[in-house]
Structure formats: structure tokens, C-alpha cells
């Protein structure tokens, strides 16, 4: 089994952190092979940012980015740029706080989550990526949720004050992802 994921958005939305958390959790806690390939726009904050994460039972050649099983988009320019890479029957995860376009493709599953809105309600816009990571893990069950949460806690270890809000953010996302999976 191989899963190809693209995460895309503006710089500052935590796109790379989301990808790194998923890759680290998988690499540190499973026997699967993982690659993480970041791509930054010319500007960092506010510019485009995307990354590819490949998780596989087999050896991974290279993350080519031409056919994705799953796509997470945090803004409309990312939707426009990457929607064509999502394979038929793939899953599109949308930050519905920002992405307002109607999705014309009927051959994919669309999971919408207002992650920016939820993060602002929590009082910290920077956790929107952790909410979306929860949505992804909750829906796909690609890695056990406790493994992912332990990785988040480990990665934030030096910033212990951020652990409670990130844990809450991840759990909010998990609930959304699990609810969508049951539909």
C-alpha cells in the first residue's frame, strides 16, 4: 500500500509542519517507508508553500507529485494548482474557512473543515494546521491517533505551553474526520 499526499497553502499556514508531523510520526512509530518533500514559493510568509508526503509498505523511489491519493488545500490558489493531480476516487480535504469555490469534480470525495475559523475560536490561528492534521488522520486512519498525538507532543516538547492547545486542536480535527468517515 502506498499513499501519496500533497499539502498546499500559503506560507505561514503551517503546511510544512503538518507534513513533517505526519512523516515523523509514521517514520518513528511504524515500519513503513516515508518521504517528505517540501517546496517553498519565492516568499515565505504569504507566499505559496506545499509539501509531498509518501507513506508506503514498499521502497519509495521519489515523490513525483503528479498523481495524489489525497490532497489537503488551505487556500484557493492551492486548490486551482493541485486539483488536477488528485486521482479519481481520491480525497480532497479543504479549509472551508478560506476555500469557497464549488468543487466541479464528482469523481472524488470532498472533506470540508473550517479549520481557520476553529483555530480563531480557540484563540490561536497558528493551530489551524494541527486541526487539519486531525481531520486527515481521523478520516484516513493512516496512522493511529495516539501515535500522531505523541509525535505532536514530542515535537513541541521545548514549547510545553503550546501542548494543551495543540492537543485540543488535534482532537477537534479528529472528531471532524471521524464523523466524515462514518458518512
C-alpha positions in Angstrom: 0.0 0.0 0.0 1.3 3.5 -0.9 -0.4 6.8 -0.1 0.7 10.0 -1.8 -0.4 13.2 -0.1 0.1 16.8 -1.2 -0.4 19.6 1.4 -0.7 23.1 0.0 -1.4 26.6 1.1 0.1 30.0 1.9 3.4 30.3 3.8 2.5 30.8 7.5 -0.4 28.3 7.5 1.8 25.5 8.9 1.7 23.4 5.7 5.3 22.2 6.2 4.7 21.5 9.9 1.7 19.4 9.1 3.7 17.3 6.6 6.7 17.0 8.9 4.4 15.9 11.8 2.8 13.2 9.7 6.1 12.0 8.2 7.8 11.9 11.6 5.0 10.0 13.3 5.0 7.4 10.6 8.7 7.1 10.4 9.3 6.9 14.2 6.4 4.6 15.0 5.8 2.2 12.1 7.8 0.0 9.8 6.5 1.9 6.8 8.8 3.9 4.4 8.2 7.7 4.3 9.4 10.6 2.2 8.8 14.3 2.9 9.5 16.7 0.1 8.9 20.5 0.8 8.5 23.2 -1.8 8.5 26.9 -0.9 7.5 29.8 -3.0 9.7 32.8 -3.5 8.3 34.5 -0.4 7.9 32.5 2.8 5.1 34.1 4.8 2.2 34.7 2.5 3.8 33.0 -0.5 2.9 29.6 -1.7 4.1 26.5 0.2 3.4 22.8 -0.5 4.9 19.5 0.5 4.5 15.9 -0.5 4.4 13.0 1.9 4.6 9.5 0.6 3.9 6.6 3.0 4.4 3.1 1.7 4.9 -0.5 2.7 7.5 -0.7 -0.2 10.6 1.2 -1.1 9.8 4.7 -2.3 11.5 6.0 -5.5 10.7 9.7 -5.3 7.7 11.9 -4.5 6.8 12.9 -8.0 3.7 14.9 -7.2 1.9 14.1 -10.4 -0.8 11.7 -9.0 -2.1 12.2 -5.5 -4.3 9.9 -3.4 -5.1 12.7 -1.0 -4.9 16.4 -1.3 -5.1 19.0 1.6 -5.7 22.6 0.4 -5.6 25.5 2.7 -6.5 28.2 0.1 -8.0 28.7 -3.3 -4.8 29.2 -5.3 -3.6 25.8 -4.0 -6.9 24.2 -5.0 -6.5 25.6 -8.5 -2.9 24.5 -8.8 -3.2 20.9 -7.4 -6.8 19.7 -8.0 -5.7 18.1 -11.3 -3.2 15.9 -9.5 -5.8 14.2 -7.4 -6.6 10.8 -8.7 -10.1 9.5 -9.4 -11.6 8.3 -6.2 -9.1 10.4 -4.2 -9.9 12.5 -1.2 -9.8 16.3 -1.1 -9.5 18.0 2.3 -10.5 21.7 2.2 -10.0 24.5 4.6 -13.6 25.7 4.1 -13.0 28.9 6.0 -11.0 30.2 3.0 -11.8 27.9 0.1 -15.2 28.9 -1.1 -15.2 27.6 -4.7 -17.5 24.8 -5.6 -15.7 21.6 -6.5 -16.7 20.7 -10.0 -15.1 17.2 -9.9 -17.6 14.5 -9.0 -15.1 11.6 -9.1 -13.5 12.5 -5.7 -14.5 12.6 -2.0 -14.5 16.1 -0.5 -14.0 16.7 3.2 -14.6 20.3 4.2 -13.5 21.7 7.6 -13.5 25.3 8.7 -10.0 25.0 10.3 -9.1 28.7 10.2 -12.4 29.5 11.9 -12.0 26.8 14.5 -8.4 27.9 15.2 -9.6 31.6 15.7 -12.3 30.4 18.0 -9.6 28.6 20.1 -7.7 31.9 20.3 -4.7 30.8 18.2 -4.8 31.0 14.4 -1.5 29.0 14.3 -3.2 25.7 15.2 -5.2 25.5 12.0 -2.7 23.0 10.6 -3.0 20.8 13.6 -6.8 20.8 13.3 -6.4 19.8 9.6 -3.9 17.1 10.5 -6.5 15.7 13.0 -9.2 15.8 10.2 -6.8 13.9 7.9 -5.8 11.3 10.5 -9.4 10.9 11.7 -10.7 10.3 8.2 -8.0 8.2 6.7 -6.8 6.4 9.8 -3.4 6.3 8.1 -1.6 6.3 11.4 -3.0 5.6 14.9 -4.3 8.8 16.5 -2.3 8.2 19.7 0.9 7.9 17.7 0.2 11.2 16.0 -0.6 12.9 19.2 2.5 11.6 20.9 4.6 13.0 17.9 2.9 16.4 18.2 3.7 16.5 22.0 7.3 15.3 21.3 7.9 17.9 18.6 6.5 20.7 20.8 8.5 19.4 23.9 10.6 22.6 24.2 7.5 24.7 24.0 5.4 22.9 26.6 2.9 25.8 26.9 1.8 25.0 23.3 1.0 21.4 24.0 -2.6 21.8 25.5 -3.9 24.0 22.7 -2.3 21.8 20.0 -3.8 18.6 21.7 -7.2 20.3 21.7 -6.8 21.3 18.1 -5.8 17.8 17.0 -8.8 16.3 18.9 -11.2 18.8 17.2 -9.9 17.8 13.8 -10.1 14.1 14.7 -13.7 14.4 15.6 -14.5 16.1 12.2 -12.5 13.4 10.3 -14.1 10.5 12.1 -17.6 12.0 11.6 -16.9 12.3 7.8 -15.7 8.7 7.7 -19.0 7.5 9.0 -21.0 9.2 6.3 
